[in-house]
Amino acid sequence: TMVNVLCCMCGIPIAPNASNSCASCLASTADVTRGISTESMLHQCRGCQRWHLDGGKWQACELESRELMSLCLKNVNGLNKTRGANGGKVRLIDASWIWTEPHSMRLKIKLTVQKEVQSGTILQQSFVVEFVVRNQQCTECQAEFRQGSWKSLVQVRQRVGHKRTFLYLEQQILRHGAHRGALSVETFRDGMDFYFPDKGKAARFITFLENCVPIKTKESKKLIGTDDKSNISNFKFTNFVEICPLCKDDLLYLPSKVARQHGNISRLVLVKNITNCIHIIDPLSGQTAQMNVEVFWRDPFRPIITAARSRFVRYMVLGKDAVIVEKNESKKSATRRNRMKLAALTLAKEDDLGINDTQSEERSHVGYLMKSGDIAVGYDLTDTQFVDDDAESARAAGKFPDVVTLRKLYGGVATNDDDAAKKRIFKLQRLNADAVEATKARKAKKDKEDDDMDEEDFLREVEADKDMRINMNLYKNEIAMKKIDEDNKSTNDEDDDDDQQVKLDELLDGLVLDDGPDKEMAKVELNEDLKWGGVEETFVEEGERAAKDGIKYLDRDAARDLKDKDTAVPIDSFGKQFMDAKFNFI
């Protein structure tokens, strides 16, 4: 038979052990958390809101997230040791976030650990670890505030009189986050400059531009300094990127050789859209083609009419008739989808209404969108004089149509409302860039007016082109949508045949914050200053992010009654570990 001994503290019979104490008395005197620190320090960059890791690395973590919890546990001294102070193995069973004041620069977590203090006796104890958050600039933010710290410069230019191409490129940059590696961004009237800390990030950005717009590049470098002993030289690289001067809605008169190479398309074409190649369309037959960048740069040509507000003419649609396209064996026929979009429109200039009865009847590739009473914009070719000799000869010979229709106008723009821009149900995010203004006040004022006009023209293009909106993020304009009468429902009463109009299911939430950051309900506010992969500034309800990641959260009331360290209690067996040895979630 086994001989029992009396506990040296309470006197109850127990099985013999090294401490001659029962589990309850051992729990009241033992400290499982011995050797584990209860205070630590974390460093966060104030500029990009990232947290410092080992080895000079920085990581973006949201508050109450799994990533931040893993970072906190790595900074608890003694927790990652295989053995405790007395040789027992410490196991992390649970970790919870504890509420702290938002501006206290403190983070608190509650940890629950288990350890076998002697054979067959397992103790569990909970304690609070407090982290002090200190501000420290990361290397990227330090380089941003230093003069001349850039190593590679990307100058993007386009030789046109407007900025609509750069506005479209800006939306693609924001959508894909291609600007996050840049130290700073500067905008000019004719382009943008991107400053990068090294040559590799600039090369990746140029590769991104090649996939977005047709470009050609030229690289140069400048010697800053050299060390003859170690044979090390310091260079600054400059990459000049020129965007193709053709833009959306430009009217082209192709060279005969180029027209034959692209399916024998008509020489009079419109630029449908711009991607990494140039998409053109015959406005009279609907035939489309794609022109490669190499073909254009081999023999560049200019448009006969550049898309500008001064060249646009407003027309009212008086009628529409179906068009039967005869197939031409010598040409690459238009697709069935494009043939269905053709229609013969009866148009009249909006300025001529009530003055004369002049009308024009022409085919249009966007005719399927029109109905009587709609307003469209286009080019009036009747009295236009072209610089190109071939185009002028063709116009004089009557080979050109009287009107080339571009697109349909929507909303307040069609009715010439003074507050048409305010009634637009969507808005766009803008890139945080430094605008370089002209030195003369008069020229700076004119540039500002031109920029506002270009932005409005770009928004009108976005309104009428679904293909452009695919590569962009459109956000709801809550202020404009609240002003829409629910009985009228002008945004929902859309024509089934009109597939180009902006619909509510295309818009994203989050750009407008109505209640402000002090409200309890969470709403997301997009931060245009996101750089280096930083975290968006979000105002969420307390404990919401922790619950999303499956982590417990102790609210304000529970945090006030919480003890810094609980008394150890005996348990029967070990629980499941909260994280693995590398502090990754199991």
ABEGO torsion letter per residue (X at the ends): XBBBBBBAAAGBBBBBBAAGBBAAAAAAABBAABGBBABBBBBBBAAAGBBBBBGGBBBBBBBGBAAAAAAAAAABBGAABABBAAGBBBBBABBBBBBBBAAAGBBBBBBBBBBBABBGBBBBBBBBBBBBBBBBBBAAAAAAABBGABABBBBBBBBBABAAAAAAAAAAAAAAGAAAABABBBBBAAEBBBBBABAAAAAAAAAAAAAABBBBBBBBBBBABBBAAAGBBBBBBBBBBBBBABBBGBBBBBBAAAAAABGGBBABBBBABBBABBBBBBAAAGBBBBBBAAAAAABBBBBABBBBAAABBBBBBABBBBBBBBBBAABBBBBAAAAAABBBBBBBBAAABGABABBBBBBBAAAAABBBGBBBBBBBAAABBBABAAAAAAAAAGABBABBBABBBBEAAAAGBAAAAAABABBBBBBBBBBBBBABAAAAAAAAAAAAAAAAAAAAAAAABAAAAAABBBBBBAAAAAABBAAAGAAABBBAABAABBBAAABBBGABBAAEAABABBBBBBBAABBGGBBBBBBBBBGAAAAAAGBBBBBAAAAAABBABBBBBBBABBBBBABBAAGBBX
